[in-house]
Amino acid sequence: MEIKKQSRLRGEITVPGDKSVSHRAVMFGSLAEGTTRITNFLQGADCLSTIACFRQMGTEIRQAGSEILVTGKGLHGLLAPSGVLNAGNSGTTTRLMSGILAGQSFESVIDGDSSLRTRPMKRIRLPLEEMGAVLTSLDKADCLPLRIRGGNLQGIDYHSPVASAQVKSCVLLAGLYADNPTSVTEPVLSRDHTERMLRCFGADVRSEGTTARICPEPVLRAQDIIVPGDISSAAYFIAAGLLSPDSEILIRNVGINPTRDGILRVCRQMGADIELINVRNEGEPAADLLVRSSSLHGITVEGEIIPTLIDEIPMIAVMAAFAQGTTVIRDAAELKVKETDRIKTVTDALQVMGVRVTPTQDGMIIEGGLPLHGGEIDSCLDHRIAMAFAIAGTLCDGPLNIRNAECVNISYPDFYTDLYALS
């Protein structure tokens, strides 16, 4: 994909539904009694992998116009899959589903694509085995393929070494099937979509500080779920509107969950003009975002804010390259175990474009304010790299070619269409 310079971006867009919320709506709807109705479901490859896996376990999932209807069979209604459950590229599908499978009376195997096969599963294997499940990495590297033999789980109080919504959710979902309450305590609070949505479905989930606690064997009832727009997808257009001269973009219906809104806080610290309009709460807080061109400056991004923006760091790094001064990103070692090692892929791509950037063990140091030029970079099949650098390509001198640019289909199939519609 060749990206060329654009200017004066104006108009309004509606970004796709939140990926995290879409995954969970299908999973929890599958465990509920009745039919869950999902509006604004993300039709991206990752969420479609979740649908395929739960269909394989007997859940009826169908599309009715713009809605997804999930007819659940109750907490214990899933059937043994006839073959391997293919999670595609989706770490969320893999790790959350593992918690559910740990509570089943049948054996199952989860696999995925070559990228997903490199992502660490020890972080979920250890707590699930502590609860009584048996997990075996079939390639003996604590990665996929993963065989899970579940049933007869015990409740535990788990202290997670990482702030990870996927790990937390995995353990809480296994806790639905345990003999006693289960709790997860994190070093800092990660996104809380699981806790919010499980409460809506009828589970007894309580949160205090960085600890979430769930009671076993609830009766989950089907819900109507309205999925807000994904703030991770909105981040690219927030950056485009801030960095492109004389621009104003209205982004409709964006989720602003406080465990996910770190990108807004960082942008404002950098000097951004972002106005929240029509703030509301429909299970998840949401608002329309009015973004205007702004002069940005470098800051330090570190500490407790990192889990609230971990997926947006590639875009933040690009913004930092165009900002005045130096930006330091710390405490983000989790970037190394995403779809790619994002510390390496981001710094490699920025260097191609002429940015002075230094990778570190847990982040990067970016010297901003120098002119960026085009060239050729490789997304390494990472959708967030492709989209972040597509925005960079609209701002740099000379065309930017992005290899494997089609990987945006994982989370935002219409990304390039929406980008060029604003010019």
N, C-alpha and C positions, 0 to 999 in steps of 0.2 A: 504494500500500500504506500503510495507516494502522498505525503502531506505537504501542502504549500501554505505559505504565509497568508493569514487573513487579518482583517482589521474591522473595527467598529461592529462588534457582535451585538445584535439586538433581537429581541423577541422573547417568546416564552416557550418552555418545554415542560413535559411531564416525564420524569425518569421512570424506569421500570420498578415494579414492586420489590420490596426489600427481600434480599436473598435469604437472610437468616430467618425472617418471619415466615416466608413461604415454605422453607424446609419443615419448620416446626408445625405449621398448620396441617400439612399432610400427615406427618408422623403422629401427632396427637389426635387428629381426626380418625386415624386408623385404629387407635386404641379406645376411642369413645363409643358410646352407644348412641345410635342415630346417625343422621347425615349432616356433616359439617359443610358449610357453604363458604368458599374462599373467593373474595373479590380482589382483583388486581394482583393475582398470583404471577410470580416471575416465570415467564416461559423461556428460561435459559437452560443450558445443557445440564448444569449442576442440579437444579431443582427437578428437572425431568428425570434425572437418575434416581432421585428419591421416589418419585411416582412409580417408576419401573420396578424398583426393589419391593415396594409395598404391594403393588399389584401381584408380584411373584409370590407374596405370602398371603394371597387370598383377599386383599382389600379391593372393593369395587371403587374405582376412581374414574370419573368421567367429566368431560367438559360440556357445560351447558351455556352456550353463548360466551360471554366474557367471564364466566364463573367456573370454578373447579368444585365438583361435588365429591366428597369423600364419605362413603358409607362404612362406618366402623363396625366392628364385631365385639367391642368391649376389650377390656384389658388382657384377657386370656384367649382372644379369638384368632390370633395369627396362626397360619398354617406353615408347616415345614416347607421351605422352597424346594422345587424340584431340581434346581441346579445352583450354580454359584451366583451370588448376588453381586451384580456389577455396579459399583459406585461411580464409574467413569473417572472424572477428575475431582470429585467432590470429597474433601476432607470432612465437611460437616455431615454429609450423608453417612460416611464411614464411622465417625466417632460417636455421633448420637445414636445411630442405629445399633451400634455395638452394645450400648447400655441396655437398649430394649431387648436385643437378642440374648443378653446375659441372663435375662429372667425367663426365657422360654424353656420348655421341656424338650425341645429338639436341638439337633446340631446344625450349624450353618457355616458357610464360608463366604467371606467378603473379599472381592478383588477389585482392581481398578486399572486405570491406564498407567503407562510407564512413569508419568510424573507422580501420580498418587502412590505408586509402589515405593517411592523413595522417602515418603513422609513418615515420621516416627510414630509408632503405635505403643511403645513401652509406657507412655504417659497415661494411656487408658488401660493397658493390660494389668499394671500393678494394682490399681484400686479394685478393678473387677475381680481379679484373682483373690484379693483380700476378702471380697464379699462371698467368694465360693465358686465363681465361674472358672472354667478352664479355657484359656486362650492360647493358641499355638500359632506362631508365625511360621508359615510353611516354607519360607526361604531362610528361616533361622536368623534373620537380621532385625527382628522386631519391627518389620514392615509388612505390608500386604504381600501375598494373600494371607488372610487371617481366619483360622478356624475357631469357632466359638461353641463351647458346650456349656449350656446354661442350666438354670434351675436351682432351687434350694439356697437362695441368697440370704446372707445375714446383713443387717444394717451396720454401718460403720460411721465413724467420725473421721473423715479424710482431710488431711492438710495437704493441699496441692502445692508443689514447689513452683508452679507457674500460674500466672493469672490467665486462664484460658477458658472461654465460654464453652468450647467444645469438650474439654475435660470435665468441667463442672456439670454440664448438661448430661454427659454420658453417665456419670455417677448418680446424679439425681434420678435419671430415668431408670437405671437399675434399681434404685431405691423404691420405685413403685412396686417392685416384686419381692422386696426383702421382708424378713420376719420382724424387724424393728425399724424405727426411724433412722434415716441416713442424713448426714450433714457433710457439707464441703466448705472448707475454709481456704480462701485464697490470700496470697500476699497483698494484692490490691484487687479492687472489685473489677471483674470483667463484665461484658454486656449481659443484661439480665432478661433477655427475651424469653428464655425457657421458664423462669420463675413467673413472669407476668402471665404468659399464656397458659401454663398449667393451672394457675389459680382460676383463670376464666373457665377452664374445662371442669373445674371442681376439685382439684387436688389440694391437699393441705400443705402448702409451701410457705415457709416463713423465712424472712431475711432480717439479719441484724449485722450491721457492719459489713464485713467481707465473708460472712457465713450464711449459707442457705441450708435449710433443713426441710426434709420432706417426709411425710408419714406414708406408710405402705398401703396398698390395696384400696385406693379410692375408687369410686364409681365416676368415671369421666363421662360427661354429657356433651353431645355435639353442640357446636357453636357457629355463629356467623362471624367470620374473620375478615376484617377489612385491612388489607396489607398496605401500609404506607409506602411511599416511594423510598428507594434505597439511598441513604445518605452517602454511601460509598460510591454509588453511580453519580449522584449529584455533585460530588467533590470535583469532578473533571470540569463541569460547567461553572462551578463556583470559581475555580482557578482561571478558566478562560475569561470569565466576566471581569475578574479583578485585574488580570494582566494585560488584556487587550485594550488599547486606548479608546476612549470615547464609547465605552460599551455599557449596556444595561440589559441584564437577563433576569427574567422572572422564572423561577423553578417551582412548579406546582407540587403540592402534596408530598413534602419530604419528611421522613421520620426524624424526630429530634430527641429521641430517647437519650437521657443524660449519660447513659453508659456508652453512647455511640457518638456524641456530638463534639468530640475533641477537635475535629477539623474546624468547626466554627470558632471554637475558643482560640485555636492557634492562628487562624486567619485574622481574627480581631487583634490579637497580640502583635501581629505583623503589620497592622494598620489598615485592615480591610473595612470597606463600607458594605455591610450586609444587614439587611432589615428583615425581621421576621414578621409576616403578615398572616392574619387568619389562623392564629394558634388554636389548636383543638386537641382533644384526646378521645380516641376511639379504640381503647385497649392499649394502643401505643400513641404517645404524643406526636403531633405532626404540625407542620406549618408550611406556608409558601415563603420562599426565600427570594428577596429582591437584591441582586448583586450588581454593584456599580464599579467601574474602573477605579483603582486605588494605587497609591504609591506604597509599596511594601518594603519592609526592612527586616534584616535578619534577627533571629531570636534563638534561644536554647529550648529544645523540646525534650523533656525528660520526665522520669518519675511516674506518678500515678496517672498522668494523662495518657501514657502510651497505650494501654489496653483499649482506650476509647477511640483510637485512631490508627491502630496498627495496619489496617488495610489501606489507609490513605497516605501512608508515609511515602510511597513512590511519587504521588502527586505533590505532597508537601516539599519533597526534595527538588522537584522541577520548579515549584514556586520560589524556593530559596535561591535557585540559580538566577532567577530574574530579579530578585529583591536586592536592595542595597545592603552591603555588609555581609557578615558571616553568620551562618546558621549552623548550630551544633545539634545533632540528634543522638541521644543516648538512651540506654536501657531498653533497646529494641532488638536484642539478640534473637527474639522470636522470628524476625524477618528471615533468618537463615533456613527455617523449616516451613516456609510457605510453598506455593507452587514452584518457585525457584528460590535460590538464595538471593533474596531481594537486595541485600546489601551489595552483593557483587553485581547483579544485573543492573541496578540503578546507577551505581558509580561507573561501571563500564560504559553505559549509554551516555551519561553526562560527559564523560571524558571525550567520547567521540564528537560531541557537540562543542567542545572547547571549554568546558567548565573546569575550574580548579576544585577538585573534590578529593577528599581523602577518606577511604573506608577505615572503619575501626572495628573492634571485636563486637560492639553492640550498637553500631550506628554509622554515622558519617559526619564529616565536617565539610561544609559547602561554602565557598567564597563566591558571593553573588555579585551581580552588577556588570559583568563583562558581556560583550556581545556573544550570542550563541549562533553557530552556523549549522547548516544541514549536514547530511552524510547518510550513512546506513547503519541501523542498529538491528538487533535481533530481540524480539520479545521473549524468546525461549519458551514460547507457548504459554506465557503468563499474561492473562487478560488485563491485569492491573498495570503491568509494564506497558503493554500496547496502548492502552488508553491514556496513561499519563504522558507518554512521549508523543502521542498524536496531538495533545494540547501543546506540547513544546514545539512541535513542527509547525503549528499555526502562528508561532511567535518569532521563530528564528529566521536568519537570513539564508536563503537557498532551500531547496526541497529536502525533506527528511524522508528516507525510505525505511519502512518498518517491515522486517521479515516476519512471517507467521502472524500477520495482523488479524487474521480471521478468528483468532482465539478469543476475541471480545464476545463471541457467541456464548461463552460460558456464563456470563452475567448480564450482558447488554447487547442483544443481537442487532438493535437499530442504532448503535452508537454513532457510526460514521454518518448515517443519514441525518440524525439529530444535530450533529456537529455542523455539517454543511448547510443545514436549514437556517442557521443563525447568521450566516455571512451576508 
